[in-house]
Amino acid sequence: MIVDMQFQLHGNLIPADHAFWLFSAISHLIPDLHRNDEVGIHNITGQMVGNRTVAINNKHSFLTIRLPSERIGQFLPLAGKILRLGGHEIRVGVPYIHALVPSVRLYSRIVIIKGFMEPAPFLEAARRQLKAMGIKAEPDLVSQPHIAQANQNKPTGTHSPYLRRTIQIHGREVVGFALKMEQLTEEESIQLQEQGVGGRRRFGCGVFIQDRLEIKGLRFK
């Protein structure tokens, strides 16, 4: 069974691009993480405050690790530890365990598929992976209408009309796209949350969560 292990966080600021720092800090305490492809580490949410930093909300910012339930004990030692992310520090609180909840809409802030850095080929590659998983629901990129409008009537646009993100891993910039899924069945939804799409899950890539529209009552009952 795959679950989310969620730790309360205490601190002030962290780098906006903190995926590599977070993985490094956790794997320093739990070396087996380097060899564990089953684990996904969620991006830490907070408020952008400039200078490429995020302010931690001590009530609503969490360290969340998606992992098989039998590995929970392996990550319990994180509680109470200090994690150093660049020049910033956060303290990890007590963990809570949450079962995955099926939702008709899911979203990943960044999906990375090696070799696919343009929207159309990337989307087709994601579609092939989903089909191989037996998921029939169609993936979709997240549009940026203001950029699409600025690119109108131009042979090439200076920016992607879709939400394109990068992360730094070992000093190298890796490119991916935000990806959303709709009209998922209950079984597809759980499977997608468990397996994800693309690689680099330990850096928060291809980890799917409930879309914000779920608050409008589209969650499975």
C-alpha positions in Angstrom: 0.0 0.0 0.0 1.3 3.4 -1.0 0.7 6.3 1.5 1.8 9.9 2.1 3.9 10.4 5.2 3.5 14.1 6.1 5.7 16.0 8.6 4.9 19.4 9.9 7.7 21.9 9.2 9.1 24.8 11.2 11.4 27.4 9.8 11.5 30.7 7.9 12.7 30.6 4.3 13.8 27.9 1.8 15.0 28.1 -1.8 12.2 28.2 -4.3 14.1 25.5 -6.3 14.8 23.2 -3.3 14.3 19.7 -4.8 17.9 18.8 -4.9 18.7 20.3 -1.5 15.8 18.4 0.1 16.8 15.1 -1.5 20.4 15.6 -0.4 19.4 16.5 3.2 17.1 13.5 3.6 19.4 11.0 2.0 22.2 12.2 4.3 20.1 10.9 7.2 18.6 8.0 5.3 21.2 6.8 2.8 19.0 4.1 1.4 17.0 6.8 -0.4 19.7 6.8 -3.1 18.7 3.3 -4.1 14.9 3.6 -3.6 13.0 4.4 -6.8 9.6 3.7 -5.0 9.8 6.9 -3.0 8.5 10.3 -4.2 9.2 13.6 -2.3 6.6 16.3 -2.7 7.6 19.9 -3.3 7.3 22.0 -0.2 4.7 24.7 -0.6 4.8 28.2 0.8 4.7 31.8 -0.2 7.1 33.3 -2.8 8.8 36.3 -1.2 11.4 37.3 -3.8 15.0 36.5 -4.2 14.0 33.0 -5.3 12.9 32.1 -1.8 9.7 30.7 -0.3 8.4 31.6 3.2 7.5 28.6 5.3 4.0 28.6 6.8 4.4 26.8 10.1 0.8 25.5 10.0 0.4 24.7 6.3 3.9 23.8 4.9 4.8 20.1 5.1 7.5 17.7 4.1 5.5 15.0 2.4 7.0 11.7 1.3 5.0 9.2 -0.8 6.2 5.7 -0.1 5.2 2.1 0.5 3.6 1.6 4.0 6.2 -1.0 4.9 8.9 1.7 4.6 7.3 4.1 7.1 9.6 3.0 9.9 12.6 3.8 7.8 11.7 7.5 7.7 10.5 8.0 11.3 14.0 9.2 12.3 13.4 12.4 10.3 11.2 13.7 13.1 13.0 16.3 15.1 15.9 16.7 12.7 17.2 19.8 11.1 17.4 19.8 7.3 19.7 22.3 5.6 18.5 23.5 2.2 21.2 25.7 0.7 21.8 28.5 3.2 18.5 27.9 5.1 17.3 25.4 7.8 14.0 23.8 8.6 13.1 21.6 11.5 11.0 18.5 10.9 8.1 17.8 13.2 6.0 14.8 14.1 4.7 12.7 11.1 1.2 11.8 10.1 0.2 9.1 7.7 -2.5 9.7 5.0 -3.9 7.1 2.6 -4.1 8.2 -1.0 -7.6 9.5 -1.9 -9.0 8.9 -5.4 -9.9 12.1 -7.3 -11.2 12.6 -10.8 -8.7 15.4 -11.3 -5.0 15.1 -10.5 -2.1 17.5 -11.1 1.7 17.4 -11.1 3.6 20.7 -10.9 6.4 19.3 -13.0 6.8 16.0 -15.0 10.2 15.2 -16.6 10.5 12.7 -19.4 14.1 12.4 -20.6 14.6 13.6 -24.1 11.2 15.4 -24.4 11.5 19.2 -23.9 8.9 20.5 -26.4 5.2 20.5 -25.6 3.8 18.3 -28.4 6.4 15.5 -28.2 6.3 15.6 -24.4 2.6 15.2 -24.3 2.7 12.2 -26.7 5.4 10.6 -24.5 3.3 11.1 -21.4 0.3 9.6 -23.3 2.4 6.5 -24.1 3.4 6.0 -20.5 -0.1 6.3 -19.3 -1.4 3.9 -21.9 1.3 1.4 -20.8 -0.1 1.7 -17.3 -3.6 1.0 -18.5 -4.8 4.5 -17.9 -7.3 5.7 -20.5 -7.8 9.3 -19.3 -6.1 11.9 -21.4 -3.2 14.0 -20.1 -3.2 17.7 -20.7 -0.6 20.5 -20.4 -1.4 23.6 -18.3 -1.9 26.5 -20.7 -0.7 30.1 -20.1 -3.2 32.1 -22.2 -1.3 35.4 -21.8 1.8 33.9 -23.4 -0.2 32.2 -26.1 -1.7 35.6 -27.0 1.7 37.3 -27.0 3.0 34.6 -29.4 0.0 35.0 -31.8 1.0 35.7 -35.5 4.7 35.1 -34.7 6.6 32.3 -36.5 8.1 31.3 -33.1 7.2 32.3 -29.6 9.8 33.4 -27.1 8.2 31.5 -24.3 6.1 28.3 -24.2 2.3 28.8 -24.1 2.3 25.9 -21.6 3.5 25.9 -18.0 7.1 24.8 -18.3 9.4 24.5 -15.3 13.0 23.7 -14.6 14.8 22.3 -11.6 18.5 22.2 -10.8 20.0 18.7 -10.2 23.7 18.4 -9.6 24.1 21.9 -11.0 22.3 21.0 -14.2 19.0 22.5 -15.3 16.4 19.9 -16.1 13.2 20.8 -18.1 9.7 19.6 -17.6 6.1 20.6 -17.8 3.1 20.8 -15.5 0.6 18.1 -16.3 -3.0 17.7 -15.4 -5.4 14.7 -15.7 -9.2 14.8 -15.7 -12.0 12.2 -15.8 -10.0 9.6 -14.1 -11.7 6.5 -12.8 -11.2 5.7 -9.1 -8.7 2.9 -10.0 -6.8 5.1 -12.5 -6.5 7.9 -9.9 -5.0 5.7 -7.3 -2.6 4.0 -9.8 -1.4 7.4 -11.1 -0.7 8.7 -7.6 1.1 5.5 -6.8 3.3 5.3 -9.9 3.5 8.8 -11.3 4.7 9.8 -14.8 8.3 10.3 -15.9 11.3 10.2 -13.7 13.0 12.1 -10.9 10.3 11.4 -8.4 12.7 11.7 -5.5 13.1 15.3 -6.7 9.3 16.0 -6.6 8.8 15.3 -10.3 5.8 13.3 -11.6 4.2 13.3 -8.2 0.4 13.8 -8.6 -1.8 15.5 -6.1 -5.5 16.5 -6.1 -6.2 19.4 -8.4 -7.5 22.6 -6.8 -10.8 22.1 -8.5 -11.5 19.2 -6.2 -12.8 21.7 -3.6 -15.8 22.1 -5.9 -17.0 18.7 -5.1 -15.5 16.6 -7.9 -13.8 14.1 -5.5 -15.1 10.6 -5.5 -17.6 10.0 -2.7 
